[in-house]
């Protein structure tokens, strides 16, 4: 079976492959050195290289539409499939000279910097940062969408990876990292407000008793009191709510322990709600069993 591939189809293939990698390894990405797997982070190399290849072929498609000879180094001789084609950077320069309308609003300098990153990934030793490479990738993908509109005259569509494309477009405009997790600026503002409010609620209570909540990184205290032989090796941030060592968990965090029995707090029946000291005093809840976890005696197991 024979079939033919052209520059545009090849460009689409590279973009689809890049989106496949993005979906598999980069879509729900974190940037936590305590937990992230460097082997998976290395997948960014392929993800980024595939995108730059797709852009290169799209630019050469634009040249080919003017004249098929323009994708070759030597345009004065009859070229064939074995002839040497021009470099990515030179393709940009040639298109800029011949038809700059195809590069309208395109950040050529940024794309050329990404070409250098691509070349370093392939040919040289390079240090990569997952946050920086993702920021570059998202912006570079936006450049592909703009080039596609200019060159082909229509928007690029890929139904299989529409969710990933939407995610990339959002992150290209508004992408920040806080405690290893990605947020839009609005999401981060909402998270910080909710988290700060949760720090004011220092106690877990039932109808008759109250205990100070177990802070992230201090799980060993409740384990020691209850006699559990569990070795706790905490990372800098909670893997669920991102509380830092020494902070209370965000309300409803899966990782927070019940300060009475040591089980998961949100699924435990010991405590019914969170509160501050003023609430305890107002409701006259008894503190005879001790507010502080480290001060309680091992006589209150559930």
C-alpha positions in Angstrom: 0.0 0.0 0.0 1.5 3.3 -1.0 0.5 6.7 0.4 1.9 10.2 0.2 2.8 12.6 3.0 3.2 16.4 2.5 4.6 19.1 4.7 1.2 20.1 6.2 0.2 16.5 7.0 3.6 16.0 8.5 3.2 19.1 10.6 -0.2 17.8 11.9 1.4 14.5 12.7 4.1 16.1 14.8 1.6 18.3 16.6 -0.7 15.3 17.4 2.3 13.4 18.7 3.2 16.3 20.9 -0.3 16.6 22.3 -0.3 12.9 23.0 2.8 13.3 25.1 1.3 16.4 26.8 -1.8 14.5 27.7 0.1 11.6 29.0 2.8 13.3 31.0 2.2 17.0 31.3 -1.6 17.6 31.5 -2.0 17.2 35.3 1.6 18.0 36.1 3.1 19.0 39.4 6.4 20.6 40.1 7.3 19.1 43.5 11.0 17.9 43.7 10.1 15.7 46.7 7.6 13.6 44.8 8.1 14.1 41.0 9.7 11.4 38.9 12.6 12.8 36.9 12.1 10.0 34.4 8.7 11.4 33.6 10.0 14.9 33.5 12.4 13.9 30.8 9.4 13.3 28.6 9.3 17.1 28.2 12.2 16.8 25.8 10.2 14.8 23.3 7.0 16.9 23.9 8.8 20.1 23.1 10.8 18.9 20.2 7.7 17.5 18.5 6.0 20.9 18.7 9.0 22.8 17.3 9.1 20.2 14.4 5.5 20.8 13.7 6.0 24.6 13.5 9.1 24.2 11.3 7.1 22.2 8.8 4.2 24.6 8.9 6.6 27.5 8.0 8.0 25.4 5.2 4.5 24.7 3.9 4.0 28.5 3.6 7.2 28.7 1.5 6.1 25.8 -0.6 2.8 27.4 -1.4 4.8 30.3 -2.9 7.1 28.0 -4.7 8.1 24.5 -3.9 11.8 25.3 -4.6 11.9 27.7 -1.6 12.2 25.0 1.0 15.7 24.0 -0.4 19.1 25.6 0.2 19.9 25.9 -3.4 16.9 27.2 -5.4 18.9 27.6 -8.6 19.0 23.9 -9.4 16.5 21.2 -9.9 16.0 19.7 -6.4 14.7 16.3 -5.4 13.8 14.5 -2.2 17.4 14.0 -1.3 18.3 17.7 -1.7 19.2 19.7 1.4 16.4 21.8 2.8 16.9 25.1 4.6 17.1 25.4 8.4 14.2 26.4 10.6 15.6 29.9 11.3 16.4 30.5 7.6 12.9 29.4 6.7 11.5 32.2 8.9 13.8 34.7 7.4 12.9 33.7 3.8 9.2 33.8 4.6 9.6 37.2 6.3 11.2 38.6 3.1 8.8 37.0 0.6 5.4 37.3 2.4 5.5 38.9 5.9 1.7 38.7 6.1 2.1 35.1 7.0 4.0 36.1 10.2 1.6 38.8 11.3 1.5 39.1 15.1 3.9 36.2 15.4 6.7 36.4 18.0 9.6 35.4 15.7 12.3 36.1 18.3 10.6 33.9 20.8 10.2 31.1 18.3 13.9 31.3 17.3 14.8 31.0 21.0 12.7 27.9 21.2 14.5 26.6 18.1 17.8 26.9 20.1 16.2 25.0 23.0 15.1 22.3 20.6 18.6 22.1 19.1 20.1 21.9 22.6 17.7 19.1 23.6 18.8 17.0 20.6 22.5 17.8 20.3 23.9 19.1 23.5 23.7 18.9 27.3 21.0 21.1 28.7 19.5 21.8 32.1 15.7 21.9 32.1 13.2 23.3 34.5 9.7 21.8 34.3 8.0 25.1 35.0 10.0 27.1 32.5 9.7 24.5 29.7 6.0 24.2 30.2 5.6 28.0 30.0 7.6 28.0 26.8 5.6 25.1 25.4 2.2 26.8 26.1 3.3 30.1 24.5 4.9 28.2 21.6 1.7 26.3 20.9 -0.2 29.6 20.8 2.3 30.7 18.1 1.5 27.5 16.1 -2.2 28.3 16.3 -1.5 31.9 15.1 0.8 30.7 12.3 -1.8 28.1 11.2 -4.5 30.8 10.9 -2.1 33.1 8.9 -0.8 30.4 6.6 -3.7 28.0 6.1 -6.5 30.5 6.6 -8.4 28.5 9.2 -8.1 27.6 12.8 -6.2 24.4 13.8 -8.6 21.8 15.2 -7.9 18.4 16.8 -11.0 16.9 18.4 -9.0 14.1 20.0 -6.9 16.5 22.1 -9.4 19.4 22.3 -9.2 19.4 26.2 -5.5 19.6 26.1 -5.5 22.4 23.6 -7.9 24.4 25.8 -5.7 23.7 28.8 -2.6 24.9 26.9 -4.3 28.1 25.8 -5.4 28.9 29.3 -1.9 28.3 30.8 -0.2 30.3 28.1 -2.0 33.4 29.3 -2.3 32.8 33.1 0.0 30.1 34.5 1.6 30.3 37.9 3.1 27.6 40.2 2.5 27.7 44.0 3.9 24.9 46.2 4.5 22.7 43.2 1.0 22.9 41.8 -0.3 24.8 38.8 -3.0 27.5 39.1 -4.4 30.4 37.1 -4.0 33.6 39.1 -7.7 33.6 40.0 -7.5 30.0 41.2 -4.5 30.8 43.3 -6.2 33.7 44.9 -9.2 31.6 45.8 -7.0 28.8 47.1 -4.9 31.1 49.4 -8.1 32.7 50.9 -9.6 29.3 51.6 -6.4 27.9 53.0 -5.8 31.0 55.3 -9.3 30.7 56.6 -8.6 27.0 57.5 -5.6 28.0 59.6 -7.9 29.9 61.9 -9.9 26.7 62.8 -7.4 25.0 65.1 -9.7 22.5 66.7 -11.7 19.5 65.8 -14.8 19.0 68.0 -17.6 16.6 68.8 -20.6 17.6 71.0 -18.6 17.1 74.2 -14.9 17.3 73.5 -12.3 19.1 71.5 -8.8 18.3 70.3 -6.2 20.4 68.5 -6.0 19.4 64.8 -3.0 17.5 63.7 -0.7 19.7 61.7 1.0 18.4 58.5 4.4 16.8 59.4 3.4 16.2 63.0 1.5 12.9 62.4 4.1 11.1 64.4 2.8 12.8 67.6 -0.6 11.1 67.4 1.0 7.8 66.2 3.3 7.9 69.2 0.5 8.6 71.6 -1.6 5.9 70.3 1.3 3.4 70.2 1.4 3.0 66.4 4.7 1.9 65.1 4.6 4.0 62.0 7.6 5.8 60.5 6.5 9.2 59.0 8.8 10.8 56.4 7.0 14.0 55.4 7.7 15.9 52.2 7.7 19.7 52.3 4.1 20.0 51.2 1.0 17.8 51.8 0.3 15.8 48.7 -3.4 16.6 48.8 -4.0 20.2 50.2 -0.4 21.6 49.9 -0.1 22.5 53.6 3.5 23.1 54.5 5.1 21.2 57.4 3.8 22.8 60.6 0.6 24.1 59.1 -2.9 22.8 59.5 -4.4 21.0 56.6 -6.9 22.7 54.4 -10.5 21.8 55.5 -11.6 18.4 54.1 -8.0 17.3 53.2 -7.8 13.5 52.6 -4.5 13.4 54.5 -5.5 15.0 57.8 -5.7 12.6 60.7 -8.3 12.5 63.4 -6.6 13.9 66.6 -8.5 11.4 68.7 -8.1 8.0 67.0 -5.5 8.6 64.3 -7.7 7.6 61.4 -8.5 9.8 58.4 -10.4 12.8 59.8 -13.0 13.3 57.0 -14.1 9.7 57.2 -14.0 9.4 61.0 -17.0 9.7 63.3 -15.1 11.0 66.3 -15.1 14.7 65.3 -18.1 16.4 63.7 -16.7 19.9 62.8 -13.8 22.3 62.8 -13.8 25.4 65.1 -11.7 28.0 66.8 -11.2 28.5 70.6 -14.0 31.2 70.7 -16.5 28.6 69.5 -15.3 26.1 72.1 -15.7 28.6 74.9 -19.1 29.8 73.6 -20.5 26.2 73.4 -18.8 25.3 76.7 -17.3 22.1 75.2 -15.2 20.2 77.8 -11.5 20.2 77.4 -10.8 17.7 80.1 -9.2 15.2 77.7 -6.7 17.9 76.6 -6.8 20.2 73.6 -3.2 19.6 72.5 -2.5 16.2 70.8 0.8 15.8 72.5 -0.8 16.3 76.0 -3.5 13.8 75.7 -3.3 10.4 77.4 -3.7 7.1 75.6 -7.2 6.4 77.1 -9.4 7.9 74.5 -9.1 5.5 71.6 -12.2 5.1 69.4 
